[in-house]
Amino acid sequence: MRQRRIDHVGIVVRDIETSTRFYTSVLGLELKGTLLHTNGVFKLAFLGYGGSEETEIELIQGYSDKLPSEATVHHFAITVSDIEEEFRRIQAIDGVKFIDTEITTLPNGHRYFFIYGPEREWIELFQRS
């Protein structure tokens, strides 16, 4: 597997506008982009400090209405250079449990799939377009 870096950390939020304002005004992050997921439900916002190769924070609204009082880290993502190759490679590894049965393509062309880690943590394999 050719990994370059941790791509992003996904945080589930109740109100994406309020969270975006906090991260930009209090912490100085820049809003790099927003989109509606292809499922038509999740609103996503991507924040960072401007570098194209930086690890981003992804805010996710609409994932669950049953959030605890503290923030919920939903997943972390690892950048891969060939998402289809990684999907096939990991499928061949005995004992790895997949969350997704296929690769998802977002409206901006980014592609991903999720697997479980050993403690059932969510790990996203992610390829930017």
CNS distance restraints for C-alpha pairs under 8 A (distance, minus, plus):
assign (resid   1 and name CA) (resid  80 and name CA) 7.60 0.50 0.50
assign (resid   1 and name CA) (resid  86 and name CA) 6.83 0.50 0.50
assign (resid   2 and name CA) (resid  80 and name CA) 6.20 0.50 0.50
assign (resid   2 and name CA) (resid  81 and name CA) 6.62 0.50 0.50
assign (resid   3 and name CA) (resid  78 and name CA) 6.96 0.50 0.50
assign (resid   3 and name CA) (resid  79 and name CA) 6.03 0.50 0.50
assign (resid   3 and name CA) (resid  80 and name CA) 5.37 0.50 0.50
assign (resid   3 and name CA) (resid  81 and name CA) 7.37 0.50 0.50
assign (resid   4 and name CA) (resid  78 and name CA) 7.72 0.50 0.50
assign (resid   4 and name CA) (resid  79 and name CA) 6.00 0.50 0.50
assign (resid   4 and name CA) (resid  80 and name CA) 6.82 0.50 0.50
assign (resid   5 and name CA) (resid  55 and name CA) 7.74 0.50 0.50
assign (resid   5 and name CA) (resid  78 and name CA) 6.14 0.50 0.50
assign (resid   5 and name CA) (resid  79 and name CA) 5.88 0.50 0.50
assign (resid   6 and name CA) (resid  55 and name CA) 6.04 0.50 0.50
assign (resid   6 and name CA) (resid  76 and name CA) 7.40 0.50 0.50
assign (resid   6 and name CA) (resid  77 and name CA) 5.92 0.50 0.50
assign (resid   6 and name CA) (resid  78 and name CA) 4.66 0.50 0.50
assign (resid   6 and name CA) (resid  79 and name CA) 6.25 0.50 0.50
assign (resid   7 and name CA) (resid  54 and name CA) 7.24 0.50 0.50
assign (resid   7 and name CA) (resid  55 and name CA) 4.92 0.50 0.50
assign (resid   7 and name CA) (resid  56 and name CA) 6.41 0.50 0.50
assign (resid   7 and name CA) (resid  76 and name CA) 7.60 0.50 0.50
assign (resid   7 and name CA) (resid  77 and name CA) 5.25 0.50 0.50
assign (resid   7 and name CA) (resid  78 and name CA) 5.16 0.50 0.50
assign (resid   7 and name CA) (resid  79 and name CA) 5.30 0.50 0.50
assign (resid   7 and name CA) (resid 126 and name CA) 7.53 0.50 0.50
assign (resid   8 and name CA) (resid  55 and name CA) 5.03 0.50 0.50
assign (resid   8 and name CA) (resid  56 and name CA) 4.46 0.50 0.50
assign (resid   8 and name CA) (resid  57 and name CA) 5.52 0.50 0.50
assign (resid   8 and name CA) (resid  58 and name CA) 6.48 0.50 0.50
assign (resid   8 and name CA) (resid  76 and name CA) 5.84 0.50 0.50
assign (resid   8 and name CA) (resid  77 and name CA) 5.24 0.50 0.50
assign (resid   8 and name CA) (resid  78 and name CA) 7.38 0.50 0.50
assign (resid   9 and name CA) (resid  55 and name CA) 7.68 0.50 0.50
assign (resid   9 and name CA) (resid  56 and name CA) 6.53 0.50 0.50
assign (resid   9 and name CA) (resid  57 and name CA) 5.17 0.50 0.50
assign (resid   9 and name CA) (resid  58 and name CA) 5.94 0.50 0.50
assign (resid   9 and name CA) (resid  73 and name CA) 7.28 0.50 0.50
assign (resid   9 and name CA) (resid  74 and name CA) 7.69 0.50 0.50
assign (resid   9 and name CA) (resid  75 and name CA) 5.94 0.50 0.50
assign (resid   9 and name CA) (resid  76 and name CA) 4.36 0.50 0.50
assign (resid   9 and name CA) (resid  77 and name CA) 6.27 0.50 0.50
assign (resid  10 and name CA) (resid  57 and name CA) 6.13 0.50 0.50
assign (resid  10 and name CA) (resid  58 and name CA) 4.54 0.50 0.50
assign (resid  10 and name CA) (resid  59 and name CA) 5.91 0.50 0.50
assign (resid  10 and name CA) (resid  60 and name CA) 6.75 0.50 0.50
assign (resid  10 and name CA) (resid  73 and name CA) 5.95 0.50 0.50
assign (resid  10 and name CA) (resid  74 and name CA) 5.33 0.50 0.50
assign (resid  10 and name CA) (resid  75 and name CA) 5.22 0.50 0.50
assign (resid  10 and name CA) (resid  76 and name CA) 6.10 0.50 0.50
assign (resid  10 and name CA) (resid  77 and name CA) 7.99 0.50 0.50
assign (resid  11 and name CA) (resid  57 and name CA) 7.33 0.50 0.50
assign (resid  11 and name CA) (resid  58 and name CA) 6.10 0.50 0.50
assign (resid  11 and name CA) (resid  59 and name CA) 5.06 0.50 0.50
assign (resid  11 and name CA) (resid  60 and name CA) 5.97 0.50 0.50
assign (resid  11 and name CA) (resid  71 and name CA) 7.13 0.50 0.50
assign (resid  11 and name CA) (resid  72 and name CA) 5.77 0.50 0.50
assign (resid  11 and name CA) (resid  73 and name CA) 4.55 0.50 0.50
assign (resid  11 and name CA) (resid  74 and name CA) 5.44 0.50 0.50
assign (resid  11 and name CA) (resid  75 and name CA) 7.43 0.50 0.50
assign (resid  12 and name CA) (resid  59 and name CA) 6.01 0.50 0.50
assign (resid  12 and name CA) (resid  60 and name CA) 4.71 0.50 0.50
assign (resid  12 and name CA) (resid  61 and name CA) 6.07 0.50 0.50
assign (resid  12 and name CA) (resid  63 and name CA) 6.78 0.50 0.50
assign (resid  12 and name CA) (resid  64 and name CA) 7.84 0.50 0.50
assign (resid  12 and name CA) (resid  71 and name CA) 7.09 0.50 0.50
assign (resid  12 and name CA) (resid  72 and name CA) 5.53 0.50 0.50
assign (resid  12 and name CA) (resid  73 and name CA) 6.38 0.50 0.50
assign (resid  12 and name CA) (resid  74 and name CA) 6.12 0.50 0.50
assign (resid  13 and name CA) (resid  19 and name CA) 7.20 0.50 0.50
assign (resid  13 and name CA) (resid  59 and name CA) 6.44 0.50 0.50
assign (resid  13 and name CA) (resid  60 and name CA) 5.82 0.50 0.50
assign (resid  13 and name CA) (resid  61 and name CA) 5.29 0.50 0.50
assign (resid  13 and name CA) (resid  62 and name CA) 7.88 0.50 0.50
assign (resid  13 and name CA) (resid  71 and name CA) 7.23 0.50 0.50
assign (resid  13 and name CA) (resid  72 and name CA) 7.57 0.50 0.50
assign (resid  14 and name CA) (resid  61 and name CA) 5.83 0.50 0.50
assign (resid  14 and name CA) (resid  62 and name CA) 7.28 0.50 0.50
assign (resid  14 and name CA) (resid  65 and name CA) 7.42 0.50 0.50
assign (resid  14 and name CA) (resid  67 and name CA) 7.83 0.50 0.50
assign (resid  15 and name CA) (resid  19 and name CA) 6.26 0.50 0.50
assign (resid  15 and name CA) (resid  61 and name CA) 6.46 0.50 0.50
assign (resid  16 and name CA) (resid  20 and name CA) 5.89 0.50 0.50
assign (resid  16 and name CA) (resid  43 and name CA) 7.58 0.50 0.50
assign (resid  16 and name CA) (resid  44 and name CA) 7.83 0.50 0.50
assign (resid  16 and name CA) (resid  45 and name CA) 7.39 0.50 0.50
assign (resid  16 and name CA) (resid  59 and name CA) 6.64 0.50 0.50
assign (resid  16 and name CA) (resid  60 and name CA) 7.10 0.50 0.50
assign (resid  16 and name CA) (resid  61 and name CA) 5.81 0.50 0.50
assign (resid  17 and name CA) (resid  21 and name CA) 6.18 0.50 0.50
assign (resid  18 and name CA) (resid  22 and name CA) 6.30 0.50 0.50
assign (resid  19 and name CA) (resid  23 and name CA) 6.21 0.50 0.50
assign (resid  19 and name CA) (resid  59 and name CA) 7.75 0.50 0.50
assign (resid  20 and name CA) (resid  24 and name CA) 6.06 0.50 0.50
assign (resid  20 and name CA) (resid  31 and name CA) 7.37 0.50 0.50
assign (resid  20 and name CA) (resid  45 and name CA) 7.54 0.50 0.50
assign (resid  20 and name CA) (resid  59 and name CA) 7.87 0.50 0.50
assign (resid  21 and name CA) (resid  25 and name CA) 5.73 0.50 0.50
assign (resid  21 and name CA) (resid  26 and name CA) 7.84 0.50 0.50
assign (resid  22 and name CA) (resid  26 and name CA) 5.36 0.50 0.50
assign (resid  22 and name CA) (resid  27 and name CA) 7.12 0.50 0.50
assign (resid  23 and name CA) (resid  27 and name CA) 5.09 0.50 0.50
assign (resid  23 and name CA) (resid  28 and name CA) 6.46 0.50 0.50
assign (resid  23 and name CA) (resid  29 and name CA) 5.73 0.50 0.50
assign (resid  23 and name CA) (resid  47 and name CA) 7.89 0.50 0.50
assign (resid  24 and name CA) (resid  28 and name CA) 4.66 0.50 0.50
assign (resid  24 and name CA) (resid  29 and name CA) 4.54 0.50 0.50
assign (resid  24 and name CA) (resid  30 and name CA) 5.72 0.50 0.50
assign (resid  24 and name CA) (resid  31 and name CA) 7.02 0.50 0.50
assign (resid  25 and name CA) (resid  29 and name CA) 7.55 0.50 0.50
assign (resid  28 and name CA) (resid  49 and name CA) 7.49 0.50 0.50
assign (resid  29 and name CA) (resid  47 and name CA) 5.98 0.50 0.50
assign (resid  29 and name CA) (resid  48 and name CA) 5.10 0.50 0.50
assign (resid  29 and name CA) (resid  49 and name CA) 5.13 0.50 0.50
assign (resid  30 and name CA) (resid  47 and name CA) 5.41 0.50 0.50
assign (resid  30 and name CA) (resid  48 and name CA) 5.33 0.50 0.50
assign (resid  30 and name CA) (resid  49 and name CA) 5.63 0.50 0.50
assign (resid  30 and name CA) (resid  50 and name CA) 6.57 0.50 0.50
assign (resid  31 and name CA) (resid  45 and name CA) 7.19 0.50 0.50
assign (resid  31 and name CA) (resid  46 and name CA) 6.09 0.50 0.50
assign (resid  31 and name CA) (resid  47 and name CA) 4.63 0.50 0.50
assign (resid  31 and name CA) (resid  48 and name CA) 6.78 0.50 0.50
assign (resid  32 and name CA) (resid  45 and name CA) 7.62 0.50 0.50
assign (resid  32 and name CA) (resid  46 and name CA) 5.44 0.50 0.50
assign (resid  32 and name CA) (resid  47 and name CA) 5.29 0.50 0.50
assign (resid  32 and name CA) (resid  48 and name CA) 6.70 0.50 0.50
assign (resid  32 and name CA) (resid  50 and name CA) 7.54 0.50 0.50
assign (resid  33 and name CA) (resid  45 and name CA) 5.85 0.50 0.50
assign (resid  33 and name CA) (resid  46 and name CA) 5.38 0.50 0.50
assign (resid  33 and name CA) (resid  47 and name CA) 7.32 0.50 0.50
assign (resid  34 and name CA) (resid  43 and name CA) 7.43 0.50 0.50
assign (resid  34 and name CA) (resid  44 and name CA) 5.45 0.50 0.50
assign (resid  34 and name CA) (resid  45 and name CA) 4.32 0.50 0.50
assign (resid  34 and name CA) (resid  46 and name CA) 6.26 0.50 0.50
assign (resid  35 and name CA) (resid  43 and name CA) 6.10 0.50 0.50
assign (resid  35 and name CA) (resid  44 and name CA) 5.36 0.50 0.50
assign (resid  35 and name CA) (resid  45 and name CA) 6.71 0.50 0.50
assign (resid  35 and name CA) (resid 107 and name CA) 7.68 0.50 0.50
assign (resid  36 and name CA) (resid  40 and name CA) 6.15 0.50 0.50
assign (resid  36 and name CA) (resid  41 and name CA) 7.06 0.50 0.50
assign (resid  36 and name CA) (resid  42 and name CA) 5.98 0.50 0.50
assign (resid  36 and name CA) (resid  43 and name CA) 4.73 0.50 0.50
assign (resid  36 and name CA) (resid  44 and name CA) 6.18 0.50 0.50
assign (resid  36 and name CA) (resid 107 and name CA) 7.95 0.50 0.50
assign (resid  37 and name CA) (resid  41 and name CA) 6.54 0.50 0.50
assign (resid  37 and name CA) (resid  42 and name CA) 5.30 0.50 0.50
assign (resid  37 and name CA) (resid  43 and name CA) 6.23 0.50 0.50
assign (resid  37 and name CA) (resid  44 and name CA) 7.00 0.50 0.50
assign (resid  37 and name CA) (resid 106 and name CA) 6.35 0.50 0.50
assign (resid  37 and name CA) (resid 107 and name CA) 7.19 0.50 0.50
assign (resid  38 and name CA) (resid 105 and name CA) 7.80 0.50 0.50
assign (resid  38 and name CA) (resid 106 and name CA) 5.90 0.50 0.50
assign (resid  38 and name CA) (resid 107 and name CA) 6.51 0.50 0.50
assign (resid  41 and name CA) (resid  62 and name CA) 6.06 0.50 0.50
assign (resid  41 and name CA) (resid  63 and name CA) 7.78 0.50 0.50
assign (resid  42 and name CA) (resid  60 and name CA) 6.39 0.50 0.50
assign (resid  42 and name CA) (resid  61 and name CA) 5.55 0.50 0.50
assign (resid  42 and name CA) (resid  62 and name CA) 4.85 0.50 0.50
assign (resid  42 and name CA) (resid  63 and name CA) 6.14 0.50 0.50
assign (resid  43 and name CA) (resid  60 and name CA) 5.83 0.50 0.50
assign (resid  43 and name CA) (resid  61 and name CA) 5.09 0.50 0.50
assign (resid  43 and name CA) (resid  62 and name CA) 6.57 0.50 0.50
assign (resid  44 and name CA) (resid  58 and name CA) 6.61 0.50 0.50
assign (resid  44 and name CA) (resid  59 and name CA) 5.57 0.50 0.50
assign (resid  44 and name CA) (resid  60 and name CA) 4.90 0.50 0.50
assign (resid  44 and name CA) (resid  61 and name CA) 6.55 0.50 0.50
assign (resid  45 and name CA) (resid  58 and name CA) 5.61 0.50 0.50
assign (resid  45 and name CA) (resid  59 and name CA) 5.08 0.50 0.50
assign (resid  45 and name CA) (resid  60 and name CA) 6.88 0.50 0.50
assign (resid  46 and name CA) (resid  56 and name CA) 6.43 0.50 0.50
assign (resid  46 and name CA) (resid  57 and name CA) 5.79 0.50 0.50
assign (resid  46 and name CA) (resid  58 and name CA) 4.63 0.50 0.50
assign (resid  46 and name CA) (resid  59 and name CA) 6.47 0.50 0.50
assign (resid  47 and name CA) (resid  56 and name CA) 5.63 0.50 0.50
assign (resid  47 and name CA) (resid  57 and name CA) 5.22 0.50 0.50
assign (resid  47 and name CA) (resid  58 and name CA) 6.48 0.50 0.50
assign (resid  48 and name CA) (resid  54 and name CA) 7.17 0.50 0.50
assign (resid  48 and name CA) (resid  55 and name CA) 7.23 0.50 0.50
assign (resid  48 and name CA) (resid  56 and name CA) 5.08 0.50 0.50
assign (resid  48 and name CA) (resid  57 and name CA) 6.51 0.50 0.50
assign (resid  49 and name CA) (resid  54 and name CA) 7.72 0.50 0.50
assign (resid  50 and name CA) (resid  54 and name CA) 7.74 0.50 0.50
assign (resid  67 and name CA) (resid  71 and name CA) 7.88 0.50 0.50
assign (resid  67 and name CA) (resid  72 and name CA) 7.29 0.50 0.50
assign (resid  68 and name CA) (resid  72 and name CA) 7.42 0.50 0.50
assign (resid  74 and name CA) (resid 122 and name CA) 6.98 0.50 0.50
assign (resid  75 and name CA) (resid 121 and name CA) 7.15 0.50 0.50
assign (resid  75 and name CA) (resid 122 and name CA) 4.97 0.50 0.50
assign (resid  75 and name CA) (resid 123 and name CA) 5.71 0.50 0.50
assign (resid  75 and name CA) (resid 124 and name CA) 6.81 0.50 0.50
assign (resid  76 and name CA) (resid 122 and name CA) 7.03 0.50 0.50
assign (resid  76 and name CA) (resid 123 and name CA) 5.53 0.50 0.50
assign (resid  76 and name CA) (resid 124 and name CA) 6.14 0.50 0.50
assign (resid  77 and name CA) (resid 123 and name CA) 5.88 0.50 0.50
assign (resid  77 and name CA) (resid 124 and name CA) 4.39 0.50 0.50
assign (resid  77 and name CA) (resid 125 and name CA) 5.74 0.50 0.50
assign (resid  77 and name CA) (resid 126 and name CA) 6.20 0.50 0.50
assign (resid  78 and name CA) (resid 123 and name CA) 7.60 0.50 0.50
assign (resid  78 and name CA) (resid 124 and name CA) 6.22 0.50 0.50
assign (resid  78 and name CA) (resid 125 and name CA) 5.18 0.50 0.50
assign (resid  78 and name CA) (resid 126 and name CA) 5.86 0.50 0.50
assign (resid  79 and name CA) (resid 125 and name CA) 6.22 0.50 0.50
assign (resid  79 and name CA) (resid 126 and name CA) 4.92 0.50 0.50
assign (resid  79 and name CA) (resid 127 and name CA) 5.69 0.50 0.50
assign (resid  79 and name CA) (resid 128 and name CA) 7.66 0.50 0.50
assign (resid  80 and name CA) (resid  86 and name CA) 7.46 0.50 0.50
assign (resid  80 and name CA) (resid 125 and name CA) 6.48 0.50 0.50
assign (resid  80 and name CA) (resid 126 and name CA) 5.86 0.50 0.50
assign (resid  80 and name CA) (resid 127 and name CA) 5.41 0.50 0.50
assign (resid  81 and name CA) (resid 127 and name CA) 6.19 0.50 0.50
assign (resid  82 and name CA) (resid  86 and name CA) 6.35 0.50 0.50
assign (resid  82 and name CA) (resid 127 and name CA) 6.85 0.50 0.50
assign (resid  83 and name CA) (resid  87 and name CA) 6.10 0.50 0.50
assign (resid  83 and name CA) (resid 103 and name CA) 7.89 0.50 0.50
assign (resid  83 and name CA) (resid 111 and name CA) 7.09 0.50 0.50
assign (resid  83 and name CA) (resid 112 and name CA) 6.95 0.50 0.50
assign (resid  83 and name CA) (resid 125 and name CA) 7.19 0.50 0.50
assign (resid  83 and name CA) (resid 126 and name CA) 6.81 0.50 0.50
assign (resid  83 and name CA) (resid 127 and name CA) 5.90 0.50 0.50
assign (resid  84 and name CA) (resid  88 and name CA) 6.31 0.50 0.50
assign (resid  84 and name CA) (resid 103 and name CA) 7.75 0.50 0.50
assign (resid  85 and name CA) (resid  89 and name CA) 6.03 0.50 0.50
assign (resid  86 and name CA) (resid  90 and name CA) 5.99 0.50 0.50
assign (resid  86 and name CA) (resid 125 and name CA) 7.86 0.50 0.50
assign (resid  87 and name CA) (resid  91 and name CA) 6.14 0.50 0.50
assign (resid  87 and name CA) (resid 103 and name CA) 7.80 0.50 0.50
assign (resid  87 and name CA) (resid 113 and name CA) 7.76 0.50 0.50
assign (resid  88 and name CA) (resid  92 and name CA) 6.46 0.50 0.50
assign (resid  89 and name CA) (resid  93 and name CA) 6.97 0.50 0.50
assign (resid  90 and name CA) (resid  96 and name CA) 7.15 0.50 0.50
assign (resid  91 and name CA) (resid  96 and name CA) 7.32 0.50 0.50
assign (resid  96 and name CA) (resid 115 and name CA) 7.37 0.50 0.50
assign (resid  96 and name CA) (resid 116 and name CA) 7.22 0.50 0.50
assign (resid  96 and name CA) (resid 117 and name CA) 7.95 0.50 0.50
assign (resid  97 and name CA) (resid 115 and name CA) 5.91 0.50 0.50
assign (resid  97 and name CA) (resid 116 and name CA) 5.62 0.50 0.50
assign (resid  97 and name CA) (resid 117 and name CA) 7.99 0.50 0.50
assign (resid  98 and name CA) (resid 114 and name CA) 6.33 0.50 0.50
assign (resid  98 and name CA) (resid 115 and name CA) 4.28 0.50 0.50
assign (resid  98 and name CA) (resid 116 and name CA) 6.15 0.50 0.50
assign (resid  99 and name CA) (resid 113 and name CA) 7.66 0.50 0.50
assign (resid  99 and name CA) (resid 114 and name CA) 5.27 0.50 0.50
assign (resid  99 and name CA) (resid 115 and name CA) 5.04 0.50 0.50
assign (resid  99 and name CA) (resid 116 and name CA) 6.53 0.50 0.50
assign (resid 100 and name CA) (resid 113 and name CA) 5.75 0.50 0.50
assign (resid 100 and name CA) (resid 114 and name CA) 5.55 0.50 0.50
assign (resid 100 and name CA) (resid 115 and name CA) 7.00 0.50 0.50
assign (resid 102 and name CA) (resid 113 and name CA) 6.81 0.50 0.50
assign (resid 103 and name CA) (resid 111 and name CA) 6.57 0.50 0.50
assign (resid 103 and name CA) (resid 112 and name CA) 5.53 0.50 0.50
assign (resid 103 and name CA) (resid 113 and name CA) 5.12 0.50 0.50
assign (resid 104 and name CA) (resid 111 and name CA) 5.51 0.50 0.50
assign (resid 104 and name CA) (resid 112 and name CA) 5.40 0.50 0.50
assign (resid 104 and name CA) (resid 113 and name CA) 6.33 0.50 0.50
assign (resid 105 and name CA) (resid 109 and name CA) 5.86 0.50 0.50
assign (resid 105 and name CA) (resid 110 and name CA) 5.82 0.50 0.50
assign (resid 105 and name CA) (resid 111 and name CA) 4.43 0.50 0.50
assign (resid 105 and name CA) (resid 112 and name CA) 6.74 0.50 0.50
assign (resid 106 and name CA) (resid 110 and name CA) 5.45 0.50 0.50
assign (resid 106 and name CA) (resid 111 and name CA) 6.23 0.50 0.50
assign (resid 108 and name CA) (resid 129 and name CA) 7.43 0.50 0.50
assign (resid 109 and name CA) (resid 128 and name CA) 7.16 0.50 0.50
assign (resid 109 and name CA) (resid 129 and name CA) 5.13 0.50 0.50
assign (resid 110 and name CA) (resid 126 and name CA) 7.37 0.50 0.50
assign (resid 110 and name CA) (resid 127 and name CA) 5.77 0.50 0.50
assign (resid 110 and name CA) (resid 128 and name CA) 4.50 0.50 0.50
assign (resid 110 and name CA) (resid 129 and name CA) 4.84 0.50 0.50
assign (resid 111 and name CA) (resid 126 and name CA) 5.88 0.50 0.50
assign (resid 111 and name CA) (resid 127 and name CA) 5.25 0.50 0.50
assign (resid 111 and name CA) (resid 128 and name CA) 6.53 0.50 0.50
assign (resid 111 and name CA) (resid 129 and name CA) 7.39 0.50 0.50
assign (resid 112 and name CA) (resid 124 and name CA) 6.55 0.50 0.50
assign (resid 112 and name CA) (resid 125 and name CA) 5.51 0.50 0.50
assign (resid 112 and name CA) (resid 126 and name CA) 4.46 0.50 0.50
assign (resid 112 and name CA) (resid 127 and name CA) 6.29 0.50 0.50
assign (resid 113 and name CA) (resid 124 and name CA) 5.69 0.50 0.50
assign (resid 113 and name CA) (resid 125 and name CA) 5.58 0.50 0.50
assign (resid 113 and name CA) (resid 126 and name CA) 6.93 0.50 0.50
assign (resid 114 and name CA) (resid 122 and name CA) 6.49 0.50 0.50
assign (resid 114 and name CA) (resid 123 and name CA) 5.53 0.50 0.50
assign (resid 114 and name CA) (resid 124 and name CA) 4.41 0.50 0.50
assign (resid 114 and name CA) (resid 125 and name CA) 6.27 0.50 0.50
assign (resid 115 and name CA) (resid 122 and name CA) 6.07 0.50 0.50
assign (resid 115 and name CA) (resid 123 and name CA) 5.43 0.50 0.50
assign (resid 115 and name CA) (resid 124 and name CA) 6.52 0.50 0.50
assign (resid 115 and name CA) (resid 125 and name CA) 7.98 0.50 0.50
assign (resid 116 and name CA) (resid 120 and name CA) 4.90 0.50 0.50
assign (resid 116 and name CA) (resid 121 and name CA) 5.51 0.50 0.50
assign (resid 116 and name CA) (resid 122 and name CA) 5.02 0.50 0.50
assign (resid 116 and name CA) (resid 123 and name CA) 6.07 0.50 0.50
assign (resid 117 and name CA) (resid 121 and name CA) 5.00 0.50 0.50
assign (resid 117 and name CA) (resid 122 and name CA) 6.28 0.50 0.50
assign (resid 117 and name CA) (resid 123 and name CA) 6.54 0.50 0.50
